[in-house]
Amino acid sequence: MQGKELYFYDINTKNEEHLLILSEINKETSYLGNLTNYNFSNSGKGITGKNYLVNHKGLIIGYVGLSEEIDTSIGKVTSIYYAVLQKYYGQGYGCLILDEITEILKNNTLIDYVIANVDQQNTFGIRTIE
C-alpha cells in the first residue's frame, strides 16, 4: 500500500528480515506485546485487520497494525498500533506514519474514527498522537 512518502507492506513471518525487525521493535516498544508471537495472517478484508512494515526510501522504519473495523453507535472504528525503530526516533516518522495511514484510511475505507492508544510514559508518543 503506497502513501505519499511511505510504503506499507504486509508482514511475512517466513521472511527472516521481517522477523528480525519485529524482534528489534519488540525490544524497543514492549507496550505492543511480543510482535514475534502475533498471528500475521493478514487475512483482513481490505486495509484494516492487517499488520504492515513501513518503508521510507528503501529503509524499514517501523510497524503499523490496524484492527478489524468495528461498527459502533458513532460509526466505523479501527484501532492503530504503531512503532518507529529507535534509530529513527526524533525524525518525525511517527507523525508521518500516522498522517499517511489515516489519509489512506480516509481515501480507501469507510472508517469514521481511528483510535490510537499510547503508553502514558511515552511523552513523545503522546505528542505525536495529539
N, CA, C and O atoms as CSV, one atom per row, in Angstrom:
chain,resi,resn,atom,element,x,y,z
A,1,MET,N,N,0.855,-1.154,0.000
A,1,MET,CA,C,0.000,0.000,0.000
A,1,MET,C,C,0.914,1.234,0.000
A,1,MET,O,O,1.816,1.351,0.830
A,2,GLN,N,N,0.675,2.111,-0.905
A,2,GLN,CA,C,1.551,3.265,-1.102
A,2,GLN,C,C,0.935,4.538,-0.533
A,2,GLN,O,O,-0.215,4.867,-0.823
A,3,GLY,N,N,1.713,5.249,0.278
A,3,GLY,CA,C,1.346,6.581,0.724
A,3,GLY,C,C,2.112,7.590,-0.110
A,3,GLY,O,O,2.665,7.234,-1.151
A,4,LYS,N,N,2.155,8.835,0.323
A,4,LYS,CA,C,2.891,9.861,-0.409
A,4,LYS,C,C,4.393,9.647,-0.309
A,4,LYS,O,O,5.104,9.745,-1.309
A,5,GLU,N,N,4.880,9.354,0.900
A,5,GLU,CA,C,6.317,9.139,1.104
A,5,GLU,C,C,6.645,7.742,1.611
A,5,GLU,O,O,7.786,7.290,1.512
A,6,LEU,N,N,5.653,7.069,2.146
A,6,LEU,CA,C,5.882,5.769,2.780
A,6,LEU,C,C,5.211,4.652,2.007
A,6,LEU,O,O,4.212,4.855,1.317
A,7,TYR,N,N,5.784,3.473,2.142
A,7,TYR,CA,C,5.167,2.278,1.572
A,7,TYR,C,C,4.897,1.320,2.722
A,7,TYR,O,O,5.792,1.043,3.521
A,8,PHE,N,N,3.673,0.811,2.813
A,8,PHE,CA,C,3.261,-0.111,3.854
A,8,PHE,C,C,3.088,-1.482,3.224
A,8,PHE,O,O,2.284,-1.648,2.308
A,9,TYR,N,N,3.834,-2.463,3.706
A,9,TYR,CA,C,3.657,-3.781,3.117
A,9,TYR,C,C,3.426,-4.849,4.165
A,9,TYR,O,O,3.919,-4.774,5.291
A,10,ASP,N,N,2.644,-5.863,3.750
A,10,ASP,CA,C,2.255,-6.941,4.650
A,10,ASP,C,C,3.472,-7.622,5.248
A,10,ASP,O,O,4.493,-7.808,4.586
A,11,ILE,N,N,3.339,-7.987,6.508
A,11,ILE,CA,C,4.400,-8.719,7.199
A,11,ILE,C,C,4.344,-10.176,6.784
A,11,ILE,O,O,3.276,-10.788,6.742
A,12,ASN,N,N,5.507,-10.719,6.480
A,12,ASN,CA,C,5.635,-12.127,6.113
A,12,ASN,C,C,6.475,-12.810,7.187
A,12,ASN,O,O,7.676,-12.560,7.286
A,13,THR,N,N,5.857,-13.664,7.985
A,13,THR,CA,C,6.569,-14.311,9.088
A,13,THR,C,C,7.560,-15.368,8.612
A,13,THR,O,O,8.305,-15.924,9.419
A,14,LYS,N,N,7.575,-15.650,7.316
A,14,LYS,CA,C,8.574,-16.581,6.777
A,14,LYS,C,C,9.807,-15.836,6.275
A,14,LYS,O,O,10.786,-16.450,5.850
A,15,ASN,N,N,9.747,-14.515,6.329
A,15,ASN,CA,C,10.852,-13.673,5.898
A,15,ASN,C,C,11.707,-13.343,7.115
A,15,ASN,O,O,11.243,-12.672,8.038
A,16,GLU,N,N,12.943,-13.808,7.122
A,16,GLU,CA,C,13.827,-13.608,8.275
A,16,GLU,C,C,14.069,-12.130,8.578
A,16,GLU,O,O,14.150,-11.746,9.745
A,17,GLU,N,N,14.185,-11.305,7.555
A,17,GLU,CA,C,14.386,-9.869,7.774
A,17,GLU,C,C,13.191,-9.276,8.530
A,17,GLU,O,O,13.366,-8.479,9.452
A,18,HIS,N,N,11.988,-9.669,8.136
A,18,HIS,CA,C,10.797,-9.177,8.819
A,18,HIS,C,C,10.813,-9.587,10.290
A,18,HIS,O,O,10.508,-8.775,11.164
A,19,LEU,N,N,11.165,-10.838,10.565
A,19,LEU,CA,C,11.208,-11.329,11.942
A,19,LEU,C,C,12.265,-10.601,12.767
A,19,LEU,O,O,12.040,-10.296,13.938
A,20,LEU,N,N,13.406,-10.324,12.164
A,20,LEU,CA,C,14.450,-9.569,12.873
A,20,LEU,C,C,13.986,-8.158,13.212
A,20,LEU,O,O,14.243,-7.664,14.310
A,21,ILE,N,N,13.312,-7.517,12.284
A,21,ILE,CA,C,12.809,-6.174,12.519
A,21,ILE,C,C,11.735,-6.194,13.604
A,21,ILE,O,O,11.725,-5.330,14.482
A,22,LEU,N,N,10.836,-7.168,13.552
A,22,LEU,CA,C,9.814,-7.284,14.588
A,22,LEU,C,C,10.445,-7.525,15.955
A,22,LEU,O,O,9.977,-6.997,16.963
A,23,SER,N,N,11.497,-8.318,15.983
A,23,SER,CA,C,12.206,-8.593,17.237
A,23,SER,C,C,12.835,-7.311,17.783
A,23,SER,O,O,12.784,-7.052,18.986
A,24,GLU,N,N,13.423,-6.519,16.901
A,24,GLU,CA,C,14.034,-5.247,17.316
A,24,GLU,C,C,12.974,-4.283,17.835
A,24,GLU,O,O,13.168,-3.641,18.867
A,25,ILE,N,N,11.858,-4.180,17.124
A,25,ILE,CA,C,10.766,-3.310,17.564
A,25,ILE,C,C,10.239,-3.795,18.915
A,25,ILE,O,O,9.926,-2.999,19.799
A,26,ASN,N,N,10.150,-5.110,19.051
A,26,ASN,CA,C,9.656,-5.711,20.281
A,26,ASN,C,C,10.499,-5.299,21.492
A,26,ASN,O,O,9.956,-5.028,22.562
A,27,LYS,N,N,11.812,-5.252,21.325
A,27,LYS,CA,C,12.713,-4.865,22.414
A,27,LYS,C,C,12.528,-3.395,22.788
A,27,LYS,O,O,12.650,-3.024,23.955
A,28,GLU,N,N,12.235,-2.567,21.793
A,28,GLU,CA,C,12.166,-1.123,21.994
A,28,GLU,C,C,10.782,-0.634,22.426
A,28,GLU,O,O,10.660,0.426,23.039
A,29,THR,N,N,9.750,-1.399,22.108
A,29,THR,CA,C,8.381,-0.966,22.398
A,29,THR,C,C,7.603,-2.115,23.042
A,29,THR,O,O,6.699,-2.688,22.433
A,30,SER,N,N,7.962,-2.431,24.250
A,30,SER,CA,C,7.360,-3.578,24.929
A,30,SER,C,C,5.853,-3.422,25.121
A,30,SER,O,O,5.152,-4.419,25.297
A,31,TYR,N,N,5.347,-2.200,25.091
A,31,TYR,CA,C,3.912,-1.985,25.273
A,31,TYR,C,C,3.072,-2.586,24.153
A,31,TYR,O,O,1.866,-2.767,24.323
A,32,LEU,N,N,3.679,-2.899,23.014
A,32,LEU,CA,C,2.937,-3.536,21.930
A,32,LEU,C,C,2.778,-5.038,22.141
A,32,LEU,O,O,2.050,-5.700,21.402
A,33,GLY,N,N,3.454,-5.569,23.141
A,33,GLY,CA,C,3.443,-7.015,23.318
A,33,GLY,C,C,4.512,-7.634,22.437
A,33,GLY,O,O,5.282,-6.928,21.787
A,34,ASN,N,N,4.552,-8.943,22.422
A,34,ASN,CA,C,5.568,-9.640,21.646
A,34,ASN,C,C,5.124,-9.773,20.191
A,34,ASN,O,O,4.364,-10.676,19.843
A,35,LEU,N,N,5.601,-8.874,19.359
A,35,LEU,CA,C,5.207,-8.872,17.943
A,35,LEU,C,C,5.594,-10.156,17.233
A,35,LEU,O,O,4.935,-10.550,16.271
A,36,THR,N,N,6.650,-10.817,17.690
A,36,THR,CA,C,7.080,-12.038,17.001
A,36,THR,C,C,6.118,-13.190,17.264
A,36,THR,O,O,6.189,-14.214,16.584
A,37,ASN,N,N,5.221,-13.043,18.236
A,37,ASN,CA,C,4.222,-14.078,18.517
A,37,ASN,C,C,2.863,-13.770,17.905
A,37,ASN,O,O,1.944,-14.580,18.023
A,38,TYR,N,N,2.712,-12.622,17.255
A,38,TYR,CA,C,1.432,-12.257,16.654
A,38,TYR,C,C,1.132,-13.181,15.479
A,38,TYR,O,O,2.037,-13.722,14.843
A,39,ASN,N,N,-0.135,-13.342,15.213
A,39,ASN,CA,C,-0.564,-14.098,14.041
A,39,ASN,C,C,-0.763,-13.097,12.897
A,39,ASN,O,O,-1.812,-12.462,12.786
A,40,PHE,N,N,0.229,-12.976,12.078
A,40,PHE,CA,C,0.177,-12.026,10.962
A,40,PHE,C,C,-0.404,-12.688,9.722
A,40,PHE,O,O,0.226,-12.732,8.666
A,41,SER,N,N,-1.606,-13.195,9.872
A,41,SER,CA,C,-2.230,-13.862,8.729
A,41,SER,C,C,-2.635,-12.856,7.665
A,41,SER,O,O,-2.786,-13.201,6.493
A,42,ASN,N,N,-2.813,-11.592,8.090
A,42,ASN,CA,C,-3.212,-10.535,7.155
A,42,ASN,C,C,-4.393,-10.940,6.303
A,42,ASN,O,O,-4.457,-10.647,5.109
A,43,SER,N,N,-5.338,-11.628,6.950
A,43,SER,CA,C,-6.498,-12.116,6.220
A,43,SER,C,C,-7.652,-11.125,6.217
A,43,SER,O,O,-8.723,-11.421,5.688
A,44,GLY,N,N,-7.445,-9.959,6.801
A,44,GLY,CA,C,-8.500,-8.951,6.828
A,44,GLY,C,C,-8.901,-8.542,5.425
A,44,GLY,O,O,-8.127,-8.649,4.474
A,45,LYS,N,N,-10.135,-8.071,5.326
A,45,LYS,CA,C,-10.618,-7.593,4.031
A,45,LYS,C,C,-10.141,-6.166,3.859
A,45,LYS,O,O,-10.324,-5.340,4.753
A,46,GLY,N,N,-9.553,-5.872,2.759
A,46,GLY,CA,C,-9.102,-4.508,2.513
A,46,GLY,C,C,-7.884,-4.141,3.346
A,46,GLY,O,O,-6.938,-4.922,3.448
A,47,ILE,N,N,-7.906,-2.970,3.934
A,47,ILE,CA,C,-6.751,-2.404,4.624
A,47,ILE,C,C,-6.731,-2.762,6.102
A,47,ILE,O,O,-5.672,-3.056,6.657
A,48,THR,N,N,-7.913,-2.740,6.752
A,48,THR,CA,C,-7.971,-2.990,8.189
A,48,THR,C,C,-7.833,-4.476,8.493
A,48,THR,O,O,-8.021,-5.330,7.626
A,49,GLY,N,N,-7.497,-4.759,9.752
A,49,GLY,CA,C,-7.305,-6.145,10.160
A,49,GLY,C,C,-5.978,-6.706,9.705
A,49,GLY,O,O,-5.804,-7.922,9.623
A,50,LYS,N,N,-5.038,-5.819,9.406
A,50,LYS,CA,C,-3.737,-6.242,8.888
A,50,LYS,C,C,-2.607,-5.535,9.625
A,50,LYS,O,O,-2.818,-4.557,10.343
A,51,ASN,N,N,-1.413,-6.057,9.426
A,51,ASN,CA,C,-0.192,-5.508,10.023
A,51,ASN,C,C,0.810,-5.242,8.915
A,51,ASN,O,O,0.929,-6.019,7.967
A,52,TYR,N,N,1.524,-4.139,9.045
A,52,TYR,CA,C,2.429,-3.697,7.991
A,52,TYR,C,C,3.791,-3.290,8.553
A,52,TYR,O,O,3.899,-2.795,9.675
A,53,LEU,N,N,4.812,-3.509,7.751
A,53,LEU,CA,C,6.092,-2.862,7.992
A,53,LEU,C,C,6.083,-1.595,7.155
A,53,LEU,O,O,5.461,-1.540,6.094
A,54,VAL,N,N,6.777,-0.582,7.643
A,54,VAL,CA,C,6.747,0.728,6.985
A,54,VAL,C,C,8.114,1.009,6.370
A,54,VAL,O,O,9.141,0.948,7.047
A,55,ASN,N,N,8.106,1.315,5.085
A,55,ASN,CA,C,9.335,1.556,4.338
A,55,ASN,C,C,9.379,3.018,3.910
A,55,ASN,O,O,8.398,3.566,3.406
A,56,HIS,N,N,10.544,3.641,4.122
A,56,HIS,CA,C,10.775,5.004,3.641
A,56,HIS,C,C,12.101,5.029,2.897
A,56,HIS,O,O,13.160,4.817,3.487
A,57,LYS,N,N,12.033,5.286,1.615
A,57,LYS,CA,C,13.230,5.381,0.767
A,57,LYS,C,C,14.127,4.150,0.904
A,57,LYS,O,O,15.347,4.267,1.012
A,58,GLY,N,N,13.506,2.972,0.898
A,58,GLY,CA,C,14.262,1.721,0.925
A,58,GLY,C,C,14.630,1.220,2.314
A,58,GLY,O,O,15.221,0.148,2.437
A,59,LEU,N,N,14.297,1.968,3.365
A,59,LEU,CA,C,14.616,1.555,4.729
A,59,LEU,C,C,13.341,1.240,5.494
A,59,LEU,O,O,12.373,1.998,5.438
A,60,ILE,N,N,13.343,0.137,6.198
A,60,ILE,CA,C,12.216,-0.168,7.063
A,60,ILE,C,C,12.382,0.664,8.320
A,60,ILE,O,O,13.375,0.543,9.038
A,61,ILE,N,N,11.391,1.514,8.576
A,61,ILE,CA,C,11.491,2.456,9.697
A,61,ILE,C,C,10.556,2.115,10.846
A,61,ILE,O,O,10.686,2.671,11.936
A,62,GLY,N,N,9.609,1.205,10.613
A,62,GLY,CA,C,8.682,0.909,11.686
A,62,GLY,C,C,7.617,-0.092,11.330
A,62,GLY,O,O,7.723,-0.833,10.353
A,63,TYR,N,N,6.582,-0.095,12.152
A,63,TYR,CA,C,5.496,-1.066,12.100
A,63,TYR,C,C,4.163,-0.353,12.298
A,63,TYR,O,O,4.075,0.621,13.045
A,64,VAL,N,N,3.128,-0.847,11.623
A,64,VAL,CA,C,1.756,-0.377,11.833
A,64,VAL,C,C,0.837,-1.585,11.834
A,64,VAL,O,O,0.927,-2.451,10.965
A,65,GLY,N,N,-0.054,-1.632,12.827
A,65,GLY,CA,C,-1.109,-2.637,12.864
A,65,GLY,C,C,-2.446,-1.928,12.913
A,65,GLY,O,O,-2.610,-0.936,13.623
A,66,LEU,N,N,-3.395,-2.439,12.159
A,66,LEU,CA,C,-4.753,-1.892,12.158
A,66,LEU,C,C,-5.721,-3.004,12.549
A,66,LEU,O,O,-5.698,-4.088,11.967
A,67,SER,N,N,-6.573,-2.729,13.540
A,67,SER,CA,C,-7.567,-3.726,13.929
A,67,SER,C,C,-8.623,-3.845,12.834
A,67,SER,O,O,-8.737,-2.990,11.956
A,68,GLU,N,N,-9.387,-4.925,12.913
A,68,GLU,CA,C,-10.558,-5.028,12.038
A,68,GLU,C,C,-11.452,-3.831,12.329
A,68,GLU,O,O,-11.468,-3.326,13.452
A,69,GLU,N,N,-12.187,-3.381,11.339
A,69,GLU,CA,C,-13.110,-2.278,11.595
A,69,GLU,C,C,-14.296,-2.805,12.400
A,69,GLU,O,O,-14.750,-3.935,12.218
A,70,ILE,N,N,-14.774,-1.955,13.285
A,70,ILE,CA,C,-15.885,-2.312,14.162
A,70,ILE,C,C,-16.992,-1.291,13.956
A,70,ILE,O,O,-16.742,-0.086,13.953
A,71,ASP,N,N,-18.223,-1.778,13.782
A,71,ASP,CA,C,-19.375,-0.890,13.695
A,71,ASP,C,C,-19.796,-0.518,15.110
A,71,ASP,O,O,-20.065,-1.393,15.933
A,72,THR,N,N,-19.853,0.777,15.391
A,72,THR,CA,C,-20.276,1.262,16.710
A,72,THR,C,C,-21.420,2.248,16.516
A,72,THR,O,O,-21.801,2.564,15.389
A,73,SER,N,N,-21.954,2.722,17.613
A,73,SER,CA,C,-23.053,3.696,17.544
A,73,SER,C,C,-22.596,5.035,16.954
A,73,SER,O,O,-23.422,5.826,16.496
A,74,ILE,N,N,-21.284,5.290,16.964
A,74,ILE,CA,C,-20.778,6.549,16.408
A,74,ILE,C,C,-20.200,6.387,15.005
A,74,ILE,O,O,-19.787,7.368,14.387
A,75,GLY,N,N,-20.168,5.160,14.502
A,75,GLY,CA,C,-19.648,4.914,13.162
A,75,GLY,C,C,-18.652,3.766,13.143
A,75,GLY,O,O,-18.507,3.035,14.123
A,76,LYS,N,N,-17.974,3.619,12.024
A,76,LYS,CA,C,-16.973,2.565,11.866
A,76,LYS,C,C,-15.659,3.016,12.498
A,76,LYS,O,O,-15.204,4.139,12.283
A,77,VAL,N,N,-15.054,2.113,13.285
A,77,VAL,CA,C,-13.863,2.442,14.051
A,77,VAL,C,C,-12.795,1.392,13.806
A,77,VAL,O,O,-13.102,0.209,13.656
A,78,THR,N,N,-11.538,1.823,13.765
A,78,THR,CA,C,-10.394,0.916,13.765
A,78,THR,C,C,-9.377,1.450,14.774
A,78,THR,O,O,-9.300,2.653,15.025
A,79,SER,N,N,-8.611,0.540,15.337
A,79,SER,CA,C,-7.525,0.935,16.240
A,79,SER,C,C,-6.211,0.822,15.492
A,79,SER,O,O,-6.023,-0.076,14.672
A,80,ILE,N,N,-5.314,1.732,15.780
A,80,ILE,CA,C,-3.998,1.725,15.147
A,80,ILE,C,C,-2.938,1.492,16.213
A,80,ILE,O,O,-2.995,2.051,17.308
A,81,TYR,N,N,-1.982,0.661,15.868
A,81,TYR,CA,C,-0.832,0.379,16.726
A,81,TYR,C,C,0.391,0.634,15.855
A,81,TYR,O,O,0.476,0.120,14.740
A,82,TYR,N,N,1.320,1.408,16.345
A,82,TYR,CA,C,2.481,1.708,15.507
A,82,TYR,C,C,3.729,1.828,16.367
A,82,TYR,O,O,3.660,2.077,17.570
A,83,ALA,N,N,4.853,1.645,15.725
A,83,ALA,CA,C,6.141,1.830,16.388
A,83,ALA,C,C,7.153,2.261,15.338
A,83,ALA,O,O,7.101,1.839,14.183
A,84,VAL,N,N,8.072,3.110,15.771
A,84,VAL,CA,C,9.189,3.531,14.933
A,84,VAL,C,C,10.438,2.905,15.531
A,84,VAL,O,O,10.625,2.926,16.748
A,85,LEU,N,N,11.286,2.352,14.688
A,85,LEU,CA,C,12.547,1.803,15.189
A,85,LEU,C,C,13.333,2.901,15.895
A,85,LEU,O,O,13.379,4.042,15.435
A,86,GLN,N,N,13.941,2.548,16.999
A,86,GLN,CA,C,14.605,3.531,17.856
A,86,GLN,C,C,15.642,4.366,17.111
A,86,GLN,O,O,15.798,5.553,17.396
A,87,LYS,N,N,16.349,3.763,16.163
A,87,LYS,CA,C,17.377,4.527,15.447
A,87,LYS,C,C,16.781,5.646,14.592
A,87,LYS,O,O,17.507,6.505,14.091
A,88,TYR,N,N,15.438,5.632,14.426
A,88,TYR,CA,C,14.779,6.670,13.652
A,88,TYR,C,C,13.941,7.614,14.521
A,88,TYR,O,O,13.184,8.432,14.000
A,89,TYR,N,N,14.078,7.499,15.834
A,89,TYR,CA,C,13.370,8.403,16.746
A,89,TYR,C,C,13.796,9.849,16.467
A,89,TYR,O,O,14.928,10.104,16.057
A,90,GLY,N,N,12.891,10.772,16.690
A,90,GLY,CA,C,13.202,12.194,16.608
A,90,GLY,C,C,13.292,12.741,15.198
A,90,GLY,O,O,13.706,13.884,15.006
A,91,GLN,N,N,12.909,11.938,14.197
A,91,GLN,CA,C,13.000,12.385,12.813
A,91,GLN,C,C,11.633,12.652,12.188
A,91,GLN,O,O,11.526,12.876,10.983
A,92,GLY,N,N,10.594,12.624,13.015
A,92,GLY,CA,C,9.256,12.928,12.520
A,92,GLY,C,C,8.526,11.760,11.892
A,92,GLY,O,O,7.458,11.945,11.309
A,93,TYR,N,N,9.075,10.565,11.996
A,93,TYR,CA,C,8.440,9.412,11.353
A,93,TYR,C,C,7.130,9.015,12.009
A,93,TYR,O,O,6.227,8.542,11.319
A,94,GLY,N,N,6.995,9.190,13.323
A,94,GLY,CA,C,5.734,8.859,13.981
A,94,GLY,C,C,4.586,9.653,13.388
A,94,GLY,O,O,3.548,9.093,13.037
A,95,CYS,N,N,4.777,10.957,13.278
A,95,CYS,CA,C,3.751,11.828,12.682
A,95,CYS,C,C,3.502,11.464,11.224
A,95,CYS,O,O,2.357,11.428,10.772
A,96,LEU,N,N,4.575,11.198,10.495
A,96,LEU,CA,C,4.435,10.852,9.077
A,96,LEU,C,C,3.641,9.556,8.913
A,96,LEU,O,O,2.757,9.469,8.061
A,97,ILE,N,N,3.957,8.550,9.731
A,97,ILE,CA,C,3.226,7.284,9.657
A,97,ILE,C,C,1.746,7.516,9.936
A,97,ILE,O,O,0.890,7.053,9.182
A,98,LEU,N,N,1.444,8.230,11.017
A,98,LEU,CA,C,0.041,8.479,11.360
A,98,LEU,C,C,-0.665,9.304,10.284
A,98,LEU,O,O,-1.804,9.007,9.925
A,99,ASP,N,N,-0.003,10.328,9.773
A,99,ASP,CA,C,-0.601,11.155,8.721
A,99,ASP,C,C,-0.929,10.319,7.491
A,99,ASP,O,O,-2.026,10.409,6.940
A,100,GLU,N,N,0.032,9.506,7.069
A,100,GLU,CA,C,-0.171,8.760,5.827
A,100,GLU,C,C,-1.169,7.621,5.989
A,100,GLU,O,O,-1.992,7.397,5.101
A,101,ILE,N,N,-1.115,6.898,7.102
A,101,ILE,CA,C,-2.051,5.778,7.261
A,101,ILE,C,C,-3.472,6.296,7.438
A,101,ILE,O,O,-4.416,5.675,6.949
A,102,THR,N,N,-3.645,7.425,8.130
A,102,THR,CA,C,-5.000,7.959,8.267
A,102,THR,C,C,-5.517,8.511,6.935
A,102,THR,O,O,-6.711,8.425,6.651
A,103,GLU,N,N,-4.638,9.065,6.133
A,103,GLU,CA,C,-5.041,9.533,4.792
A,103,GLU,C,C,-5.447,8.343,3.915
A,103,GLU,O,O,-6.434,8.417,3.182
A,104,ILE,N,N,-4.690,7.257,3.992
A,104,ILE,CA,C,-5.034,6.044,3.240
A,104,ILE,C,C,-6.386,5.513,3.705
A,104,ILE,O,O,-7.221,5.137,2.883
A,105,LEU,N,N,-6.605,5.481,5.015
A,105,LEU,CA,C,-7.892,5.021,5.544
A,105,LEU,C,C,-9.033,5.925,5.074
A,105,LEU,O,O,-10.097,5.446,4.683
A,106,LYS,N,N,-8.798,7.230,5.118
A,106,LYS,CA,C,-9.815,8.205,4.702
A,106,LYS,C,C,-10.211,8.010,3.239
A,106,LYS,O,O,-11.389,8.086,2.892
A,107,ASN,N,N,-9.221,7.758,2.390
A,107,ASN,CA,C,-9.476,7.674,0.953
A,107,ASN,C,C,-9.895,6.295,0.459
A,107,ASN,O,O,-10.410,6.166,-0.651
A,108,ASN,N,N,-9.680,5.258,1.279
A,108,ASN,CA,C,-9.903,3.897,0.782
A,108,ASN,C,C,-10.827,3.036,1.639
A,108,ASN,O,O,-11.037,1.862,1.335
A,109,THR,N,N,-11.378,3.611,2.705
A,109,THR,CA,C,-12.278,2.854,3.571
A,109,THR,C,C,-13.453,3.736,3.971
A,109,THR,O,O,-13.522,4.910,3.607
A,110,LEU,N,N,-14.366,3.152,4.718
A,110,LEU,CA,C,-15.492,3.903,5.261
A,110,LEU,C,C,-15.306,4.155,6.751
A,110,LEU,O,O,-16.278,4.379,7.472
A,111,ILE,N,N,-14.044,4.120,7.221
A,111,ILE,CA,C,-13.734,4.334,8.636
A,111,ILE,C,C,-14.082,5.769,9.022
A,111,ILE,O,O,-13.728,6.721,8.327
A,112,ASP,N,N,-14.791,5.903,10.158
A,112,ASP,CA,C,-15.145,7.226,10.674
A,112,ASP,C,C,-14.173,7.707,11.744
A,112,ASP,O,O,-13.912,8.905,11.854
A,113,TYR,N,N,-13.632,6.772,12.536
A,113,TYR,CA,C,-12.756,7.133,13.653
A,113,TYR,C,C,-11.592,6.161,13.748
A,113,TYR,O,O,-11.731,4.963,13.501
A,114,VAL,N,N,-10.446,6.711,14.111
A,114,VAL,CA,C,-9.253,5.909,14.380
A,114,VAL,C,C,-8.899,6.105,15.844
A,114,VAL,O,O,-8.811,7.232,16.331
A,115,ILE,N,N,-8.698,5.003,16.532
A,115,ILE,CA,C,-8.310,5.044,17.941
A,115,ILE,C,C,-6.838,4.684,18.030
A,115,ILE,O,O,-6.400,3.689,17.453
A,116,ALA,N,N,-6.083,5.481,18.744
A,116,ALA,CA,C,-4.662,5.198,18.960
A,116,ALA,C,C,-4.388,5.267,20.453
A,116,ALA,O,O,-4.597,6.304,21.081
A,117,ASN,N,N,-3.923,4.171,21.014
A,117,ASN,CA,C,-3.550,4.134,22.425
A,117,ASN,C,C,-2.059,4.370,22.539
A,117,ASN,O,O,-1.288,3.975,21.664
A,118,VAL,N,N,-1.656,5.014,23.618
A,118,VAL,CA,C,-0.236,5.282,23.816
A,118,VAL,C,C,0.095,5.057,25.290
A,118,VAL,O,O,-0.692,5.391,26.175
A,119,ASP,N,N,1.254,4.495,25.531
A,119,ASP,CA,C,1.735,4.285,26.891
A,119,ASP,C,C,1.909,5.653,27.558
A,119,ASP,O,O,2.488,6.561,26.962
A,120,GLN,N,N,1.415,5.803,28.781
A,120,GLN,CA,C,1.456,7.097,29.468
A,120,GLN,C,C,2.877,7.580,29.766
A,120,GLN,O,O,3.084,8.769,30.008
A,121,GLN,N,N,3.843,6.687,29.751
A,121,GLN,CA,C,5.248,7.066,29.964
A,121,GLN,C,C,5.901,7.580,28.685
A,121,GLN,O,O,6.988,8.157,28.728
A,122,ASN,N,N,5.245,7.373,27.557
A,122,ASN,CA,C,5.809,7.724,26.255
A,122,ASN,C,C,5.384,9.150,25.879
A,122,ASN,O,O,4.417,9.343,25.141
A,123,THR,N,N,6.110,10.134,26.390
A,123,THR,CA,C,5.729,11.539,26.157
A,123,THR,C,C,5.815,11.915,24.677
A,123,THR,O,O,4.997,12.693,24.187
A,124,PHE,N,N,6.797,11.368,23.968
A,124,PHE,CA,C,6.896,11.659,22.526
A,124,PHE,C,C,5.694,11.071,21.790
A,124,PHE,O,O,5.125,11.713,20.907
A,125,GLY,N,N,5.312,9.851,22.156
A,125,GLY,CA,C,4.146,9.215,21.542
A,125,GLY,C,C,2.873,9.983,21.805
A,125,GLY,O,O,2.028,10.105,20.918
A,126,ILE,N,N,2.721,10.500,23.004
A,126,ILE,CA,C,1.543,11.291,23.346
A,126,ILE,C,C,1.487,12.534,22.474
A,126,ILE,O,O,0.432,12.869,21.935
A,127,ARG,N,N,2.609,13.217,22.331
A,127,ARG,CA,C,2.647,14.415,21.474
A,127,ARG,C,C,2.366,14.064,20.023
A,127,ARG,O,O,1.701,14.821,19.316
A,128,THR,N,N,2.865,12.926,19.577
A,128,THR,CA,C,2.621,12.505,18.192
A,128,THR,C,C,1.142,12.259,17.960
A,128,THR,O,O,0.585,12.706,16.957
A,129,ILE,N,N,0.509,11.557,18.871
A,129,ILE,CA,C,-0.919,11.264,18.738
A,129,ILE,C,C,-1.737,12.556,18.780
A,129,ILE,O,O,-2.688,12.718,18.016
A,130,GLU,N,N,-1.363,13.472,19.673
A,130,GLU,CA,C,-2.097,14.738,19.762
A,130,GLU,C,C,-1.983,15.517,18.465
A,130,GLU,O,O,-2.537,16.611,18.352
